[in-house]
Amino acid sequence: MLQLRSVAASVGLAFVPAVVASQSLPPVRRLVPAEAEFPKSYSQILGVRELSDGRVVIADACEKTVDLLDFARGTTTRFGREGRGPGEYQVPFIALPHLGDSTRVIDFANAQSLTYSASGAAGSTVSLISISTPDGSTLSSSLLALLNSLHGDGAGRLYRQGPDIYLVLDSGATATREVVLDSAPILRNDLARNRQDTVAYIRLPKAVPIPASNRRGSSAGTSRRSVMRPAVPFQMGPSWAVAPDGRVAIVYPNPYHIEWLSVSGSRTRGPTMTHDVVRVTEADRARLAAGPSGAGCSMHGEVRTANGQAMFGRSVGVVGPPPPGVRLVAPPPIELPEFKSPIGGPVLFGARGELYVSRSRPAGDSTAVFDVFDPTGKLSARVELPPRMSLVGVGREMAYVTRRDADNLIYLRRYRIPRD
């Protein structure tokens, strides 16, 4: 059960409203009406990969499927199948852009990346365990971070947030020591050439100690980690996304602004943006205390080393009971902030290079609003979704939105993006 405190957050990165110069904000444009809703239902859609002809690829980790959806015809084509052979997957986590109209699918349980052509033909399969690391560290923690933040670009590169806590075995030592960083790297991987470089670093919330009684909880045995970074509700830290051309945008909440990184590494800081100040209210606290709503799947996977030793397990979707032998680590009491961060949810790029940033909203407001920044970094539009819907992808002309019905089944809709 969540333990809530009515005090300002003290884990770092707490949002404090800042006074900024008055700005002329573009009007809010509503996504109405829906152009189409795909007739087939799903259990989980984390993202949409749009092809050049308007068809889209989605991965459903709960149903263990990768589908190509043709909205014009209302038909689906299955990519691959469940299994451990070539072109097969166990838990297809998300579909990402790859070269041309090909798609990269991240298979969580098999710890691998698979590619498929626009027709569904299986291409390369690359083990994520074999990804090189710049410091020679093991990749178990890197892979956990990879699953938390994954992006792809049109050149076939994979971007992920790297580890921020390392276990180091010094020369002559008999036990590892823990090295805790205050930032995590954004890593860019060329899987075809097994090359990796660091794009930037993201500042993280302050790490707090894990009680000694809670330090056992891994299916691989005793966890040596002694700290954790609790997620503070309404206090999203810096978020980032990758454009089709490989540009990276880092959205900072305090003050609210964007840093743009070119493929060559040059940085441009955007202006501090005006935003509404949203307070954390008793209604927010009540919603948190009630726990997560909606349904999903409890999908447990286990990554193994070459000799078959279990490295770690991870759940995706709405977490259910842990697998046998796994005891969840109890988080410390959560200290709620007075104000919400300006960033209220996902940050994602559209196919035209526009950046969509979800904004915070008051408790009970079911209508999501996104700030839209054009490829030059200018705030060009504000887009409002229909109530109780989620944005999962933006194509060249269409925005892809999910709707959850009374039975908690998910349907994918597309809306034409309003433009001048």
N, C-alpha and C positions, 0 to 999 in steps of 0.2 A: 504494500500500500504506500502511496506517496505521502511523505511527510512535508508539510508546507509551513513556511515561516513568512510572516508579513514584514519582511525587511528587505533592504536593497541587496541585490546579488553581490557576493563577495568572491566569486571565483574568477574574476577578471573579465574584461570586455563588457562590463555592464554599460548599458546605454543610458546616457544622460542627454536630455533634449538640448540642442544648441540653437542659438539664434543665428539665422542666416539672412542674407539679403533677400528681399522680395523678388520672386521670379514669376514670370508669366507662364503658367502651366497650360499645356494643350488640353483641349476638352476631352472628356471621357467618351469613348466610342463603345457601343454595345455589340456583342456578337449575337446578332439576330438577323433573320431566323436561321435555324440549322439547315444546311444544304442537304444533308443525308445522315442517317444513323445506320450503322452496319447491323444486320439482323442477328448475327451470332453473338452470344454472351461469353464473357470471360471472367476469371476470378482475380486476376492481377495484371495490370498494364503499367509498367514503369516508364515507358517511353515509346515513341513512334519513329520509325525510320521511313521517310517518304522517298520513293524512287522518282525518276525524272518524268515518268508517264502518269504520275498521280496515285499509283498503287502504293500501299504501305506494308511494312513488315513490323510485326509485334512479337514479343516473347512473353509467355505466361508461365512463370516459375511454378505456380500452384498446379496448373493443368499439365505442365511439362510439355508444352507445345511451342513451336515457332510457326506462325502463319503469315502468308502473303494475302492481304485483303484487297479485293478489287471492288471499290464502292460502286463503280458504274454498272457492274454486272451482279453484285451481291454474292460473289463467289470467293472461296478460300482455296489456297494451295498450301499444303503442308511442306515445310522445309525440314529435311532430316527426320529423325525419329528418336524415341527414347532408347538409350543403350550406351555402350562403352566402346563401340567400334568407330571406324572412320565416318565422319559426318554425323555422328550420333551424340546425344547429350543426356544428362541426368536432370539437371535443374537449369534450364535456359533463363538466365537472370535478366538480361536486357539486350536489345538489338541496337547496334551503333552504326554510324556511317563508316564506310570503307571506300576503297577505290571505285570510282565511277558509280555504277548502280549496284555494286556488290555490297553485302551487309556482313558486319562482324557480330557474332553472338557470343556472349560470355557465359560459359557453362560453369556454374558455381561448384557443383558436386565433383565434377571431373577436373576442376581447376585448369580449364583450358579455354582457348579462344578458337572459334570456328568461323570460317567464312563461307558464304553462299552467293552464287550469282543471282541475277534477277529472275532466272528461270527456276532457281532452287537447287542447282547443281552444287554439290559440296566442293569446297576448295581446300585451303590449307587448314591444318589443325596445329596449334602451337600451345605447348604446356606453359602455364603461367608460373609454375614452380621454377622453370629454367630461366626466367627473366633475370638478367644481370642486375646487380646493385652496385652503385659506385663505391661503397665502402666494404664490400665483401660480406655484408651481414646476411643472415639467413632470411628467407622471404616469407616465413609464416606470418609475421606481423605486417609485412608489406602487403600480402595478399588480403588480409583482413581490411586494411585501409583501402586497397584497390576496390573492394566490393562496396565500400561506402561512398565512393565518388569516382565514377567512370565516365569518360567522354572519348569521342573519336573525331577525327577530321577527315577531309576529303582526300588526303594523301595517304590514308591508311594507318596513321599513327594513333596509338592508344595513350590516353592521359589518365593519371590516377594521383590520388593524394597518398604520399608515402608515409612511412612510419615516423612516429615522434618519440617512441620509447624503445630503446635497444637494450638487450642483454649482452654484455661484453665479458669475455673470458680473457683476463690478462695473462701474460706469460708467467708461468709458475704458479698461478692461482688454482685453487681446487673448486671454487664456486664463482658463479657469474656475479657481476655487479650491474646495477640498473642505471642507465643514462637516460635522463628525461630532458627532452628539448622543449623550448617554449614555442616552437614553430614546427610546422610540417611542410615538407617539400611538395610542390606540384611536379610530378615526374612525367616526362614524355618518352614513350617507348616506340621504337621501330622494331616490331616483333620479327619482321622478315630478316633483319640484319642483326638482331639481338643487341641493339644499341639503346642506350638510355642517357638522357641529360635532364638537368633540373631547370625548370622554367622560372620558378619563383618560390617564395616561402609564404605560408599562411600562419599568422599568429593564432594561437590556440588558447582556450580557457585554462586557468590555473589548475594544475594537477593536485589532487587531494589524496591523503593516505587511505588505503584499504585496510579495514580492521583485520588483525591477524587471523581471526576466526573465519574470515571470508576469503582467505587466499587460496583455498582449494576449490576447484570448480571446472577444471579442464578434463576432457575425456582422455587427454594425453598424460594425466597424472597431476602432480602438484604444480601450481602456477607460481612462478617466482616474482611476479609483478606485485609491487607493494603500493602502487598509486593508480588512480583512475581519473578521467576527466568527465565529471558529471555534466549531462546536458541540462542547461537551465531553461525552463520554458520561457518563451517569448524573447529570448536573448540570442538570436542567431548571430554567430560570428561572421567573419568574412566568408562570402560564398563565391564560387567561380564557375565559369563555363567556357567552352571552346567553340569557336566559330568554324564553319566549314573550311575556311582558308587557313586555319591553324592559329588565328589570333586568340589570345586568352584575355578574358575580362574578369577582374577581381572586384567584387562589390563589397564595399566597406560600410558598416552601419553607423559608425560613430567617429567623425561625421559621415553622413550619407553621401558617398561619392564612388566613382568607378576608376580603377586603374586599368589602362589598356596596355597589353604587351604584344608587340608584333612578333612575327615568326623569327625575325633576326635578333630579338631581344630588347629592342628599344621600348621605353616606357613613356606613357602619357597619362598624366593625372587629370581627370575630368573635374568640373566645378563641384562645389558642395551644393547639394540639391535641397530644395524646400520639400517638406513633408509634414503631414498631419501628425500631431503628438497623440498617441493612443495609450491611455492609462490601463494598467492591470487592475481589474475590478473583482468584486466578490463573485460575480458570475463566472469569471475566468477561473478563479480558485475552485469553485464548485465543479466546474467541468473537469478540471484536472483531478480532483479528488474522486470523481466518478469513474475514472479510468478510460481507456480507449473505447471508442464506439465503432460500430460497423463490423464487418466480418472479413476474413481473409483466409490464409492457410498457414498452418504450422509446418514449414518445410525445412527439415533438418538435413544437412549434408555434412560429410566428413572428408576432409582433404587428407591424403596419405602420401608419405614419402615413397621413394622408389622401392624400399624394402618392406613396404606395407604398414609402417608405423603410423598411427593416427597423429596428425599434427594439431588439429583443432576442429571444432564444429561451429556452424553458424545457422541461425534461423532467418528466414526471409518472410515477408508478409507480416500479418498479425501474429505475434508470438504465442504459441500454445505451450503445453507442458514440455519441459526439456527432455532430451533422450535419456535413457538409462545411464546412471553414473555421472550425470552432469548436474551440479548445483549452481544456480544462478547467484552472482555476486550482488548483495543488497547495496543499493546506492546510498550515499549519505543523505541526510535531510536536505530538501531543496529550499533554497532561499529565493523567494520570488522578488523580481525587481518592481519598481514603482511604475516604470514605463516599458512599453514593448519596443523592440528593435524595429526600425523602418522596414527591414526585410522580413516578410511574413511567410515565405515558403520558397518554392523552386525558383531557380535562376537558369534560363536556358536561351540558346541561340536559335533563331529561325534560319531557314535555308538561304535567305537573302542577306544574312549577316546582321540582322537586327537582334538586339538583346532584350529579353523579356525578364523583368524583375517583379516578383510577387510582393505586394505591399501588405503590411500588417493591417488588421481591421478589428473593430470592437467585438467583444463577446456577443454571440447571437447573430452577427452579420454573416450570412451564408454566401455573399456575393464577392468573389475574388476580383481584385483590380490589379493590373500589371502596368508598370512604367515600361515604355518601349523606347529604346535608344537606337538611333540609326547607326550605320557603319562608321560615321564620323565621330560618334560619341555624343551626339546631340539628342536630348529628350524630345522625341518627335511625336509621340502619341501616348495615350493612356487607354487601355482596353479593359472593358468589364465583361466578365463571363456571366452566363446565366446562373441563377442561384443553385447552390449545392453541386457545382460541377468543378472538375479539375482539369487544368491544362497539362497535357502530356507531350505535346509536340507542335512545332510550327513549320509548315512547308513553305513553298514559294507563294502560293495563293491561299492556302487553307490552314486554319488552326484546328488542331485535333484535341477534343475534349472528351472526358469520360463522364458517364452518368451511371449512378448506382441505383438499382430499383429496390422495391420493398423486400425482395428476397436476397438482397446484397449481391446480385449479379451485376457485372460491369458491362456497359455498352459503349462503343466508341462512336462519337459523332464528329462531323467536320463542319466548320463554319468558314465562309469566305471572309478573309481578313479585310476589314474596312480601311480604305485608303482614300487619300484626297483625289 
